[in-house]
Amino acid sequence: MSATMLKVSGLKVAYGGIQAVKGVSFEVRQGELVSLIGANGAGKTTTLKAITGTQPVAAGDIEFMGRPIKGQGPWDLVKQGLVMVPEGRGTFTRMTITENLQMGAFVRNDNEVDADIEKVFAIFPRLKERRNQLAGTMSGGEQQMLAMGRALMARPKLLLLDEPSMGLSPIMVDKIFEVVADIHGRGTTVLLVEQNASRALSLANRGYVMDSGEITMSGEAKALLDDPKVRAAYLGE
């Protein structure tokens, strides 16, 4: 069995008096693609924010590569290889595509940044075609590609994707999921948070179902995809 890369134990997160995440526990092993699915408001994004240091943790423990990381800032976590593509993409709209990719490598101190930009362009040919275009003038799908490419520039050991298909056209959704599969196939461990349960579980090795701040189901992705409760709640059957 592969080593555990991310381990979340008893995680609780609150906004004021409202408990958004209620003692969640799960893990991601090296080389896996794990999907965390659930309806809007289930607590998925809050969980990712807590893991990546952008949301305070009320209780629980988070370990990455066998070391506790709770309370560390995003900057330190990126340097360790824990990188998130946030919901809403968060591109630098007044910078070019190339400049955005360079920003993704800001924590690095090596001479291979330009070579890695070319690797990103190989994954996203559309970005290469428009490398000097301002990010803010791109479509939502193109900005999602850029956000993913920028994250890859940090050379993540674990890539966290928060709702990468949200708000995109069906054709662009297909493209984004193809790229997620490609990134995983190249050896990057992935934690994928998605409302599109069918597509997410179709890609994943394992999955967790989150509802009202709690993990309610977990298991092999195919088993969850075939489970009548999951199909009724998240696949409209």
C-alpha positions in Angstrom: 0.0 0.0 0.0 1.3 3.5 -0.9 2.3 5.9 1.9 -0.2 8.3 3.2 0.5 11.8 1.8 -2.4 13.7 3.5 -4.1 12.7 6.7 -7.0 14.8 8.1 -8.2 13.7 11.6 -11.2 15.1 13.4 -11.2 18.4 11.5 -13.6 21.1 12.8 -14.0 24.5 11.3 -16.4 27.2 12.4 -17.6 30.5 11.0 -18.6 32.4 14.1 -21.1 30.2 15.9 -21.8 28.1 12.8 -19.8 24.8 12.6 -19.2 24.3 8.9 -17.0 21.2 9.2 -17.8 18.7 12.0 -15.0 16.4 12.8 -14.0 15.2 9.3 -11.4 12.5 8.8 -10.0 11.2 5.6 -6.7 10.5 3.8 -5.0 10.7 0.4 -2.3 8.2 -0.4 0.7 8.8 -2.7 -0.2 8.3 -6.4 -4.0 8.4 -5.8 -6.7 10.6 -7.3 -9.3 11.0 -4.5 -12.6 12.8 -5.0 -14.5 14.6 -2.3 -18.0 15.1 -3.5 -21.1 16.7 -2.0 -23.8 19.3 -2.6 -23.1 23.0 -2.5 -22.7 24.1 1.1 -21.6 20.7 2.3 -18.3 22.0 3.6 -15.9 20.8 0.9 -14.3 24.2 0.1 -14.0 25.0 3.8 -12.2 21.8 4.3 -9.7 22.6 1.6 -9.2 26.1 2.9 -8.4 24.6 6.4 -5.9 22.2 4.9 -4.1 24.9 3.0 -3.9 27.4 5.8 -6.4 30.0 4.5 -9.1 29.2 7.1 -8.5 28.8 10.9 -9.0 25.3 12.3 -11.1 25.0 15.4 -10.0 21.4 16.2 -8.4 18.3 14.7 -5.1 17.5 13.1 -3.7 17.7 9.6 -0.6 15.9 8.4 1.2 16.2 5.1 4.0 13.8 4.3 3.9 12.5 7.8 4.4 16.0 9.4 1.8 18.2 11.2 0.9 21.3 9.2 -2.0 22.8 11.0 -1.5 26.5 11.4 1.1 26.8 8.7 0.6 29.5 6.0 -0.1 28.8 2.4 3.4 30.1 1.4 5.1 27.4 3.6 2.8 24.7 2.4 3.4 25.4 -1.3 7.1 25.2 -0.7 6.5 21.7 0.8 4.5 20.6 -2.3 0.9 21.2 -1.1 -0.7 23.3 -3.8 -4.4 24.3 -4.4 -6.2 25.6 -7.4 -9.0 27.6 -5.7 -12.6 27.8 -6.6 -13.0 30.9 -8.9 -9.5 30.4 -10.4 -7.9 33.5 -8.9 -5.7 34.4 -11.9 -3.8 37.6 -12.0 -6.0 39.4 -14.5 -3.7 42.2 -15.4 -0.7 39.9 -16.0 -0.1 37.9 -19.1 -0.4 34.1 -19.3 3.3 33.7 -19.2 3.6 36.1 -16.2 0.9 34.1 -14.3 2.9 30.9 -14.9 6.0 32.6 -13.7 4.2 33.6 -10.5 3.3 29.9 -9.9 7.1 29.2 -9.6 7.7 32.2 -7.3 8.7 29.9 -4.3 11.2 28.0 -6.4 14.9 28.7 -6.6 16.1 26.8 -9.7 16.9 27.4 -13.4 14.2 25.1 -14.8 11.2 27.5 -14.7 11.3 28.2 -18.5 11.4 24.5 -19.2 8.5 23.9 -16.9 6.5 26.7 -18.6 7.0 24.8 -21.9 5.7 21.6 -20.2 2.6 23.4 -19.1 2.1 24.7 -22.7 2.4 21.1 -23.9 -0.6 20.2 -21.6 -2.5 23.4 -22.5 -1.7 24.3 -26.2 -4.3 27.1 -26.1 -2.2 28.9 -23.4 0.8 28.7 -25.6 -1.1 30.3 -28.5 -2.0 33.2 -26.3 1.0 33.4 -24.0 1.2 37.2 -24.2 -2.5 37.8 -23.7 -3.8 39.3 -20.4 -5.4 36.7 -18.2 -8.4 38.9 -17.5 -9.4 38.9 -21.2 -9.6 35.1 -21.4 -12.8 32.9 -21.1 -13.6 31.2 -17.9 -12.4 27.9 -19.2 -9.1 29.3 -20.4 -8.6 30.9 -17.0 -9.2 27.6 -15.4 -6.5 26.1 -17.5 -4.2 28.9 -16.5 -4.9 28.4 -12.8 -4.1 24.7 -13.1 -1.0 25.4 -15.1 0.1 28.0 -12.6 -0.3 25.4 -9.8 1.8 22.9 -11.7 4.6 25.4 -11.9 5.0 25.0 -8.2 5.8 21.3 -8.8 3.1 20.0 -6.4 3.5 16.7 -4.6 -0.3 16.9 -3.9 -2.6 19.0 -6.1 -5.9 20.2 -4.6 -8.5 21.2 -7.1 -11.6 23.0 -5.9 -14.6 22.8 -8.3 -12.5 23.0 -11.5 -15.6 22.5 -13.7 -17.8 25.1 -12.1 -19.5 27.5 -14.5 -17.9 26.1 -17.6 -19.5 25.0 -20.9 -19.9 21.2 -21.4 -17.1 21.2 -24.0 -14.7 22.9 -21.6 -15.8 20.6 -18.7 -14.8 17.7 -20.9 -11.4 19.3 -21.5 -10.8 20.1 -17.8 -11.5 16.5 -16.7 -9.2 15.2 -19.5 -6.5 17.4 -18.1 -7.1 16.3 -14.5 -6.7 12.7 -15.7 -3.6 13.6 -17.6 -2.0 15.4 -14.6 -2.7 12.4 -12.4 -1.4 10.0 -15.1 1.9 12.0 -15.1 2.4 11.0 -11.5 0.8 13.9 -9.5 -1.3 12.9 -6.5 -4.7 14.7 -6.7 -7.5 15.6 -4.3 -10.5 16.7 -6.4 -13.4 18.5 -4.9 -16.4 18.5 -7.2 -20.2 18.9 -7.3 -20.1 16.9 -10.6 -20.1 13.6 -8.7 -20.3 11.3 -11.8 -17.3 12.8 -13.5 -15.3 13.1 -10.4 -15.9 9.5 -9.3 -15.3 8.2 -12.8 -11.7 9.6 -12.6 -10.9 8.7 -9.0 -9.4 5.7 -7.2 -11.4 6.4 -4.0 -14.0 8.9 -2.9 -15.6 10.5 0.1 -19.1 11.9 0.3 -19.6 15.0 2.4 -22.9 16.3 3.7 -23.6 19.1 6.1 -20.0 19.2 7.3 -19.6 15.5 7.8 -18.2 12.6 5.8 -21.2 10.3 5.3 -19.8 7.7 3.0 -16.4 6.6 1.7 -14.9 3.8 -0.4 -13.6 2.8 -3.8 -14.8 5.3 -6.4 -16.5 2.7 -8.6 -18.4 1.3 -5.6 -19.6 4.8 -4.7 -20.6 5.5 -8.3 -22.7 2.3 -8.3 -24.2 2.9 -4.9 -28.0 3.6 -5.0 -27.8 6.3 -2.3 -25.1 8.2 -4.1 -26.9 7.9 -7.4 -30.1 9.1 -5.8 -28.6 12.1 -4.0 -25.9 13.3 -6.4 -26.6 11.8 -9.8 -30.3 12.6 -10.0 -31.5 9.0 -10.2 
